[in-house]
Amino acid sequence: MLITPLTQRDDRRTRVTVTAPSIEERKAEVRRVLLSPQFRRTPKLQRFLELICDYYFQNRAHEINEFLIATEAFGKGPAFDPSQDSLVRVQAREVRRRLREHYQTDGKESRLILDIPLGHYVPGFTVVESQEPQKQSRSFKASWIMLGVTALVCILALFFTDRERRQLLGASAMAAARSAPALTPLLSRFWTRFLESDVPTLLVLSNPDVGACKPSRPAADGTSPRMIASDGSPCPDEYTGMGEAVALHLVTNLFKSAKQTLIVKQSRMVNADDIKRYNLILLGGKSVNAWTRRLGDDLSLEQSQTDVGQRYATVFDQKTSELIRDRAIIALRKHASTGHWLLFLYGKHSQGTQAAAEASSDERFLSQLKWPPPAAPFPDSFRILVGVNVNDGIPQDPIPAAVRVP
């Protein structure tokens, strides 16, 4: 929830920062937050928030630090080293995210807003009040009138130039708008864990073995088999399909539109340190690297015997052998050890990977998802099965097939 300046208004009320509330009001707000759906089932985050608020109310805010939180809220021992263990920073980001979610849902009418500003762990309280706009003096109104007239003249002067520019740009402008989409509400909710994270995001671009290749027979000297084509010739061992390339473009433009940095690496270059340091977006597959393979062992695109699985099974044209239908998966979860976010976007084939990326960046697709009760849209862990029809090798609009929440 944003606090707007005194002179700005929204549709319901003007929000202004006013005199600090009483201690009892602040304590009551903390109790409401701790009992909210975002915190009542997360005892660790409750202890975190309760601890820093207790120190705040005891006028001991200057004592709050990572070591204190790790030892008193998370049970770490005296050997805890904040420079080597990011536990507290990771949990603080999660607390901030849940606070934002609370004040966007159940707490949207709250008079007080509890927050933990970036850079430290001392809680802050802001009062939100409704206030009618103050009457402006005549001289102030006159200034605005003059400013309005000046602006109007400028607009009229620029109008014809802008119209000509638009005619020249034509379809290029439209393509640019599509490639850098605005973060609409559902898009923002889907991607907020990455775009608002203090942890950098690494996009892992799959480059698996070429499908027509297979291992050669073991060599007499015991060396590992080589990948060879059907005629026995050497086979290239790195491949990135058009679907992965399009998906890379879509995801990087999302980060660009949000002015966030995205690191890109080929899957063969990913190592254990990358998994410890970054949020990960696994694009195009999960089984092409010994490290990334372990992150999604339970994810599968094998054809299911269910009606949904059969309806969106991968299909080839019997006459031309061209792909005419594919399936893909979008899956979000947290890394069990680091607490960092993991997002899987991949299909059975390259066209499926493109469909998964298009679906994750399309407000219309996201609005069609039907979440099983009582799950709210885009919880901390979910899987979305995506179907896509393919025409002349080009994937059409992605289709939401099924949603699963662990």
KEPALO-339249 format. One record per residue (C-alpha): residue in three letters; x, y, z; residue number from 1. Coordinates in pm, whole numbers, always signed. Each point is the difference from the previous one (the first is absolute). Layout:
// residues N
residuo ALA	east X	north Y	up Z	num NUM
...
//
This chain:
// residues 406
residuo MET	east +0	north +0	up +0	num 1
residuo LEU	east +146	north +333	up -104	num 2
residuo ILE	east -22	north +316	up +210	num 3
residuo THR	east -77	north +286	up -235	num 4
residuo PRO	east +103	north +362	up +62	num 5
residuo LEU	east -242	north +247	up +159	num 6
residuo THR	east -106	north +150	up -333	num 7
residuo GLN	east -81	north -334	up -169	num 8
residuo ARG	east -326	north -192	up +21	num 9
residuo ASP	east -126	north -348	up -89	num 10
residuo ASP	east -359	north -104	up -70	num 11
residuo ARG	east -90	north -62	up +364	num 12
residuo ARG	east +212	north +216	up +227	num 13
residuo THR	east +302	north +225	up +21	num 14
residuo ARG	east +284	north -157	up +194	num 15
residuo VAL	east +223	north +224	up +204	num 16
residuo THR	east +260	north -50	up +267	num 17
residuo VAL	east -124	north +159	up +322	num 18
residuo THR	east +88	north +5	up +370	num 19
residuo ALA	east +139	north -329	up +129	num 20
residuo PRO	east -261	north -232	up +156	num 21
residuo SER	east +1	north -103	up +365	num 22
residuo ILE	east +193	north -301	up +127	num 23
residuo GLU	east -325	north -190	up +57	num 24
residuo GLU	east -115	north +65	up -356	num 25
residuo ARG	east +329	north -126	up -137	num 26
residuo LYS	east -7	north -311	up +220	num 27
residuo ALA	east -358	north -69	up -108	num 28
residuo GLU	east +105	north +22	up -367	num 29
residuo VAL	east +286	north -246	up +61	num 30
residuo ARG	east -247	north -245	up +155	num 31
residuo ARG	east -233	north +32	up -300	num 32
residuo VAL	east +286	north -66	up -241	num 33
residuo LEU	east +123	north -304	up +197	num 34
residuo LEU	east -349	north -150	up -15	num 35
residuo SER	east -47	north +73	up -372	num 36
residuo PRO	east -9	north -285	up -256	num 37
residuo GLN	east +347	north +103	up -118	num 38
residuo PHE	east +162	north -69	up +341	num 39
residuo ARG	east -216	north -220	up +221	num 40
residuo ARG	east +122	north -322	up -162	num 41
residuo THR	east +366	north +101	up -15	num 42
residuo PRO	east +132	north -17	up +358	num 43
residuo LYS	east +357	north +86	up -101	num 44
residuo LEU	east -104	north +321	up -172	num 45
residuo GLN	east -231	north +79	up +293	num 46
residuo ARG	east +295	north -33	up +241	num 47
residuo PHE	east +212	north +221	up -227	num 48
residuo LEU	east -261	north +277	up -13	num 49
residuo GLU	east -94	north -31	up +368	num 50
residuo LEU	east +365	north +17	up +109	num 51
residuo ILE	east +90	north +320	up -186	num 52
residuo CYS	east -327	north +165	up +109	num 53
residuo ASP	east +64	north -91	up +366	num 54
residuo TYR	east +345	north +160	up -16	num 55
residuo TYR	east -152	north +301	up -173	num 56
residuo PHE	east -263	north +48	up +273	num 57
residuo GLN	east +267	north -38	up +271	num 58
residuo ASN	east +201	north +285	up -158	num 59
residuo ARG	east +274	north -248	up -86	num 60
residuo ALA	east -26	north +31	up -378	num 61
residuo HIS	east +371	north +83	up -19	num 62
residuo GLU	east +74	north -357	up +117	num 63
residuo ILE	east -181	north -166	up -292	num 64
residuo ASN	east +239	north -171	up -242	num 65
residuo GLU	east +37	north -321	up -198	num 66
residuo PHE	east +177	north -189	up +278	num 67
residuo LEU	east -274	north +86	up +251	num 68
residuo ILE	east -276	north -114	up -237	num 69
residuo ALA	east +182	north -319	up -101	num 70
residuo THR	east +63	north -109	up +358	num 71
residuo GLU	east -323	north +110	up +169	num 72
residuo ALA	east -253	north -51	up -282	num 73
residuo PHE	east +149	north -290	up -197	num 74
residuo GLY	east +192	north -187	up +268	num 75
residuo LYS	east +347	north +41	up -149	num 76
residuo GLY	east +299	north -45	up +230	num 77
residuo PRO	east +271	north +249	up +98	num 78
residuo ALA	east +210	north -113	up -298	num 79
residuo PHE	east -249	north +156	up -243	num 80
residuo ASP	east +181	north +224	up -252	num 81
residuo PRO	east -225	north +241	up -198	num 82
residuo SER	east +268	north +44	up -265	num 83
residuo GLN	east -11	north -371	up -81	num 84
residuo ASP	east -368	north -77	up +63	num 85
residuo SER	east -277	north +200	up -172	num 86
residuo LEU	east -281	north -152	up +210	num 87
residuo VAL	east -112	north +327	up +159	num 88
residuo ARG	east +15	north +200	up -323	num 89
residuo VAL	east -203	north -263	up -184	num 90
residuo GLN	east -263	north -15	up +276	num 91
residuo ALA	east -17	north +380	up +19	num 92
residuo ARG	east -82	north +16	up -371	num 93
residuo GLU	east -277	north -253	up +55	num 94
residuo VAL	east -140	north +200	up +294	num 95
residuo ARG	east -1	north +317	up -212	num 96
residuo ARG	east -176	north -183	up -282	num 97
residuo ARG	east -268	north -136	up +233	num 98
residuo LEU	east -52	north +342	up +155	num 99
residuo ARG	east -57	north +147	up -345	num 100
residuo GLU	east -244	north -279	up -79	num 101
residuo HIS	east -187	north +55	up +329	num 102
residuo TYR	east -49	north +371	up -63	num 103
residuo GLN	east -117	north -72	up -354	num 104
residuo THR	east -267	north -245	up +122	num 105
residuo ASP	east -134	north -37	up +356	num 106
residuo GLY	east +182	north +305	up +132	num 107
residuo LYS	east -78	north +241	up -282	num 108
residuo GLU	east -231	north +206	up +227	num 109
residuo SER	east +245	north +13	up +291	num 110
residuo ARG	east +72	north +343	up +146	num 111
residuo LEU	east +357	north -108	up +82	num 112
residuo ILE	east +254	north -161	up -229	num 113
residuo LEU	east +276	north -213	up +150	num 114
residuo ASP	east +312	north -35	up -211	num 115
residuo ILE	east +370	north -89	up +23	num 116
residuo PRO	east +188	north +253	up -215	num 117
residuo LEU	east +282	north -134	up -213	num 118
residuo GLY	east +347	north +35	up +146	num 119
residuo HIS	east -80	north -95	up +360	num 120
residuo TYR	east -239	north -208	up +210	num 121
residuo VAL	east -165	north +268	up +214	num 122
residuo PRO	east -379	north +2	up -56	num 123
residuo GLY	east -175	north +319	up -107	num 124
residuo PHE	east -359	north +115	up +36	num 125
residuo THR	east -177	north +241	up -234	num 126
residuo VAL	east -344	north +148	up +52	num 127
residuo VAL	east -241	north +2	up -293	num 128
residuo GLU	east -276	north +259	up +24	num 129
residuo SER	east -279	north +130	up -222	num 130
residuo GLN	east +23	north +370	up -52	num 131
residuo GLU	east -189	north +239	up -225	num 132
residuo PRO	east +223	north +208	up -226	num 133
residuo GLN	east +70	north +342	up +146	num 134
residuo LYS	east -131	north +309	up -176	num 135
residuo GLN	east +260	north +163	up -210	num 136
residuo SER	east +64	north +373	up +8	num 137
residuo ARG	east -93	north +209	up -301	num 138
residuo SER	east +362	north +64	up -83	num 139
residuo PHE	east +71	north -373	up +13	num 140
residuo LYS	east -294	north -66	up -232	num 141
residuo ALA	east +119	north +269	up -236	num 142
residuo SER	east +341	north -163	up -13	num 143
residuo TRP	east -159	north -331	up -92	num 144
residuo ILE	east -209	north +168	up -271	num 145
residuo MET	east +310	north +156	up -153	num 146
residuo LEU	east +179	north -331	up +21	num 147
residuo GLY	east -296	north -171	up -166	num 148
residuo VAL	east -7	north +251	up -286	num 149
residuo THR	east +373	north -43	up -55	num 150
residuo ALA	east -35	north -377	up +2	num 151
residuo LEU	east -287	north +16	up -249	num 152
residuo VAL	east +206	north +210	up -240	num 153
residuo CYS	east +286	north -248	up +27	num 154
residuo ILE	east -234	north -292	up -61	num 155
residuo LEU	east -146	north +161	up -309	num 156
residuo ALA	east +349	north +77	up -129	num 157
residuo LEU	east +111	north -359	up +50	num 158
residuo PHE	east -317	north -167	up -123	num 159
residuo PHE	east +73	north +16	up -372	num 160
residuo THR	east +362	north -106	up +45	num 161
residuo ASP	east -109	north -297	up +209	num 162
residuo ARG	east -264	north -101	up -256	num 163
residuo GLU	east +259	north -6	up -276	num 164
residuo ARG	east +239	north -198	up +221	num 165
residuo ARG	east -271	north -257	up +71	num 166
residuo GLN	east -73	north -40	up -370	num 167
residuo LEU	east +368	north -63	up -71	num 168
residuo LEU	east +45	north -249	up +283	num 169
residuo GLY	east -321	north -190	up -76	num 170
residuo ALA	east +25	north -367	up +77	num 171
residuo SER	east +343	north +41	up +160	num 172
residuo ALA	east -149	north +196	up +288	num 173
residuo MET	east -265	north -268	up +52	num 174
residuo ALA	east +263	north -272	up +2	num 175
residuo ALA	east +206	north +191	up +253	num 176
residuo ALA	east -304	north +34	up +225	num 177
residuo ARG	east -59	north -374	up -15	num 178
residuo SER	east +363	north -83	up +71	num 179
residuo ALA	east +14	north +217	up +314	num 180
residuo PRO	east -342	north -59	up +161	num 181
residuo ALA	east -128	north +212	up +284	num 182
residuo LEU	east -24	north -185	up +327	num 183
residuo THR	east -376	north -42	up +22	num 184
residuo PRO	east -148	north -120	up +334	num 185
residuo LEU	east +24	north -376	up -56	num 186
residuo LEU	east +339	north +29	up -170	num 187
residuo SER	east +126	north +200	up +295	num 188
residuo ARG	east -131	north -258	up +245	num 189
residuo PHE	east +156	north -287	up -196	num 190
residuo TRP	east +344	north +161	up -35	num 191
residuo THR	east +25	north +206	up +321	num 192
residuo ARG	east +214	north -258	up +179	num 193
residuo PHE	east +273	north +50	up -261	num 194
residuo LEU	east -48	north +365	up -94	num 195
residuo GLU	east -10	north +125	up +361	num 196
residuo SER	east +259	north -238	up +143	num 197
residuo ASP	east +326	north +117	up +153	num 198
residuo VAL	east +156	north -317	up -143	num 199
residuo PRO	east +111	north +22	up -368	num 200
residuo THR	east -175	north -227	up -250	num 201
residuo LEU	east +188	north -241	up -227	num 202
residuo LEU	east -175	north -125	up -314	num 203
residuo VAL	east +131	north -342	up -97	num 204
residuo LEU	east -32	north -51	up -376	num 205
residuo SER	east -24	north -366	up -94	num 206
residuo ASN	east +231	north -138	up -265	num 207
residuo PRO	east -56	north -377	up +11	num 208
residuo ASP	east +138	north -267	up -229	num 209
residuo VAL	east -136	north +3	up -354	num 210
residuo GLY	east -289	north -247	up -13	num 211
residuo ALA	east +130	north -200	up -297	num 212
residuo CYS	east +327	north -77	up +177	num 213
residuo LYS	east +74	north -304	up +213	num 214
residuo PRO	east +299	north -129	up +198	num 215
residuo SER	east +259	north -198	up -191	num 216
residuo ARG	east +114	north -344	up +113	num 217
residuo PRO	east +243	north +4	up +295	num 218
residuo ALA	east +359	north +38	up -115	num 219
residuo ALA	east +250	north -279	up +57	num 220
residuo ASP	east +216	north +228	up +215	num 221
residuo GLY	east -290	north +65	up +237	num 222
residuo THR	east -58	north +363	up -98	num 223
residuo SER	east -353	north +135	up +14	num 224
residuo PRO	east -223	north -50	up -307	num 225
residuo ARG	east -28	north +290	up -243	num 226
residuo MET	east -326	north +139	up -137	num 227
residuo ILE	east -33	north -102	up -368	num 228
residuo ALA	east -262	north +39	up -273	num 229
residuo SER	east -171	north -297	up -166	num 230
residuo ASP	east +272	north -14	up -269	num 231
residuo GLY	east +275	north -11	up +261	num 232
residuo SER	east +119	north +356	up -57	num 233
residuo PRO	east +79	north +228	up +298	num 234
residuo CYS	east -305	north +168	up +145	num 235
residuo PRO	east -19	north +355	up +139	num 236
residuo ASP	east -68	north -15	up +370	num 237
residuo GLU	east -169	north +336	up +47	num 238
residuo TYR	east -338	north +96	up -132	num 239
residuo THR	east -240	north +285	up +65	num 240
residuo GLY	east -332	north +0	up -186	num 241
residuo MET	east -198	north +294	up -133	num 242
residuo GLY	east -251	north -41	up +283	num 243
residuo GLU	east +273	north +48	up +259	num 244
residuo ALA	east +128	north +306	up -186	num 245
residuo VAL	east -347	north +159	up -8	num 246
residuo ALA	east -53	north -87	up +366	num 247
residuo LEU	east +332	north +163	up +89	num 248
residuo HIS	east -113	north +316	up -179	num 249
residuo LEU	east -333	north +7	up +188	num 250
residuo VAL	east +150	north -49	up +345	num 251
residuo THR	east +284	north +248	up -47	num 252
residuo ASN	east -248	north +263	up -116	num 253
residuo LEU	east -210	north -54	up +312	num 254
residuo PHE	east +305	north +74	up +213	num 255
residuo LYS	east +94	north +293	up -223	num 256
residuo SER	east -348	north +155	up +35	num 257
residuo ALA	east +33	north -30	up +379	num 258
residuo LYS	east +356	north +145	up -16	num 259
residuo GLN	east +144	north -310	up +164	num 260
residuo THR	east +322	north -181	up -84	num 261
residuo LEU	east -18	north -354	up -138	num 262
residuo ILE	east +306	north -223	up -26	num 263
residuo VAL	east -3	north -257	up -283	num 264
residuo LYS	east +208	north -319	up -10	num 265
residuo GLN	east +3	north -310	up -216	num 266
residuo SER	east -108	north -301	up +199	num 267
residuo ARG	east +333	north -175	up -51	num 268
residuo MET	east +176	north +286	up +177	num 269
residuo VAL	east -215	north -4	up +317	num 270
residuo ASN	east +174	north -115	up +316	num 271
residuo ALA	east -81	north -59	up +366	num 272
residuo ASP	east +98	north +354	up +97	num 273
residuo ASP	east -256	north +144	up -245	num 274
residuo ILE	east -276	north -200	up +165	num 275
residuo LYS	east +102	north +129	up +343	num 276
residuo ARG	east +23	north +367	up -106	num 277
residuo TYR	east -293	north +66	up -233	num 278
residuo ASN	east -369	north -34	up -62	num 279
residuo LEU	east -24	north -228	up -304	num 280
residuo ILE	east -218	north -7	up -311	num 281
residuo LEU	east +55	north -334	up -175	num 282
residuo LEU	east -93	north +54	up -363	num 283
residuo GLY	east -38	north -289	up -241	num 284
residuo GLY	east +62	north -296	up +227	num 285
residuo LYS	east +143	north -127	up +325	num 286
residuo SER	east +193	north -316	up -89	num 287
residuo VAL	east +294	north +146	up -191	num 288
residuo ASN	east +219	north +78	up +299	num 289
residuo ALA	east +93	north -208	up +304	num 290
residuo TRP	east -81	north +290	up +233	num 291
residuo THR	east -327	north +120	up -150	num 292
residuo ARG	east -125	north -357	up -47	num 293
residuo ARG	east -36	north -37	up +377	num 294
residuo LEU	east -224	north +305	up +32	num 295
residuo GLY	east -302	north -147	up -177	num 296
residuo ASP	east +17	north -377	up +41	num 297
residuo ASP	east -374	north -19	up +63	num 298
residuo LEU	east -97	north +202	up -310	num 299
residuo SER	east -98	north -203	up -303	num 300
residuo LEU	east -157	north +51	up -341	num 301
residuo GLU	east -60	north -368	up -64	num 302
residuo GLN	east -342	north -69	up -144	num 303
residuo SER	east -257	north -64	up +270	num 304
residuo GLN	east -288	north -244	up -21	num 305
residuo THR	east -242	north +267	up +124	num 306
residuo ASP	east -238	north +175	up -238	num 307
residuo VAL	east +196	north +325	up +31	num 308
residuo GLY	east +328	north -180	up -69	num 309
residuo GLN	east -135	north -169	up -313	num 310
residuo ARG	east -166	north +318	up -128	num 311
residuo TYR	east +328	north +191	up +12	num 312
residuo ALA	east +239	north -282	up -90	num 313
residuo THR	east +279	north +73	up -249	num 314
residuo VAL	east -117	north -96	up -351	num 315
residuo PHE	east +178	north -27	up -338	num 316
residuo ASP	east -160	north -2	up -343	num 317
residuo GLN	east +7	north -361	up -125	num 318
residuo LYS	east +70	north +104	up -360	num 319
residuo THR	east +251	north +281	up +39	num 320
residuo SER	east +139	north -88	up +347	num 321
residuo GLU	east -35	north +368	up +91	num 322
residuo LEU	east -88	north +98	up +354	num 323
residuo ILE	east -364	north +114	up +17	num 324
residuo ARG	east -57	north +12	up +376	num 325
residuo ASP	east +227	north +30	up +301	num 326
residuo ARG	east -21	north +32	up +375	num 327
residuo ALA	east +203	north +206	up +247	num 328
residuo ILE	east +29	north +75	up +368	num 329
residuo ILE	east +32	north +313	up +211	num 330
residuo ALA	east +108	north -75	up +355	num 331
residuo LEU	east +99	north +223	up +291	num 332
residuo ARG	east +154	north -104	up +329	num 333
residuo LYS	east +265	north +89	up +256	num 334
residuo HIS	east +337	north -166	up +25	num 335
residuo ALA	east -15	north -204	up +318	num 336
residuo SER	east +351	north +97	up +114	num 337
residuo THR	east +50	north +358	up -116	num 338
residuo GLY	east -355	north +132	up +9	num 339
residuo HIS	east +53	north +148	up -346	num 340
residuo TRP	east -272	north -15	up -265	num 341
residuo LEU	east -2	north -256	up -283	num 342
residuo LEU	east -214	north +38	up -314	num 343
residuo PHE	east -17	north -275	up -263	num 344
residuo LEU	east -117	north +88	up -355	num 345
residuo TYR	east +35	north -286	up -245	num 346
residuo GLY	east -186	north -218	up -247	num 347
residuo LYS	east +33	north -345	up -145	num 348
residuo HIS	east +141	north +170	up -309	num 349
residuo SER	east +131	north +344	up -85	num 350
residuo GLN	east -348	north +125	up -94	num 351
residuo GLY	east -126	north -100	up +344	num 352
residuo THR	east +273	north +201	up +168	num 353
residuo GLN	east -104	north +305	up -199	num 354
residuo ALA	east -363	north -58	up +102	num 355
residuo ALA	east +96	north -19	up +369	num 356
residuo ALA	east +189	north +330	up -20	num 357
residuo GLU	east -282	north +168	up -194	num 358
residuo ALA	east -255	north -124	up +254	num 359
residuo SER	east +201	north +129	up +296	num 360
residuo SER	east +21	north +346	up -158	num 361
residuo ASP	east -361	north +24	up -123	num 362
residuo GLU	east -261	north +164	up +224	num 363
residuo ARG	east -284	north -161	up -198	num 364
residuo PHE	east +138	north -351	up +53	num 365
residuo LEU	east +62	north +60	up +371	num 366
residuo SER	east -356	north +127	up +45	num 367
residuo GLN	east -137	north -333	up -132	num 368
residuo LEU	east +169	north -214	up +265	num 369
residuo LYS	east -239	north -168	up +243	num 370
residuo TRP	east +167	north -47	up +337	num 371
residuo PRO	east -118	north -285	up +222	num 372
residuo PRO	east -153	north +132	up +325	num 373
residuo PRO	east +114	north +128	up +239	num 374
residuo ALA	east +313	north +103	up -192	num 375
residuo ALA	east +30	north +363	up -106	num 376
residuo PRO	east +151	north +80	up -343	num 377
residuo PHE	east +375	north -69	up -21	num 378
residuo PRO	east +80	north -147	up +342	num 379
residuo ASP	east +360	north -78	up +98	num 380
residuo SER	east -10	north -337	up -176	num 381
residuo PHE	east -206	north -106	up -303	num 382
residuo ARG	east +6	north -177	up -336	num 383
residuo ILE	east -187	north +100	up -313	num 384
residuo LEU	east -42	north -241	up -292	num 385
residuo VAL	east -8	north +185	up -332	num 386
residuo GLY	east -128	north -133	up -331	num 387
residuo VAL	east +83	north +151	up -338	num 388
residuo ASN	east -95	north -71	up -360	num 389
residuo VAL	east +282	north +31	up -252	num 390
residuo ASN	east -51	north +115	up -360	num 391
residuo ASP	east +291	north -31	up -245	num 392
residuo GLY	east +240	north -17	up +292	num 393
residuo ILE	east -140	north +316	up +161	num 394
residuo PRO	east -174	north -31	up +338	num 395
residuo GLN	east -343	north +162	up +24	num 396
residuo ASP	east -157	north +157	up +310	num 397
residuo PRO	east +77	north -202	up +316	num 398
residuo ILE	east -293	north -179	up +165	num 399
residuo PRO	east -33	north -44	up +381	num 400
residuo ALA	east -46	north -375	up +48	num 401
residuo ALA	east +27	north -56	up +376	num 402
residuo VAL	east +120	north +166	up +320	num 403
residuo ARG	east +145	north -189	up +293	num 404
residuo VAL	east +88	north +138	up +343	num 405
residuo PRO	east +203	north -237	up +222	num 406
//
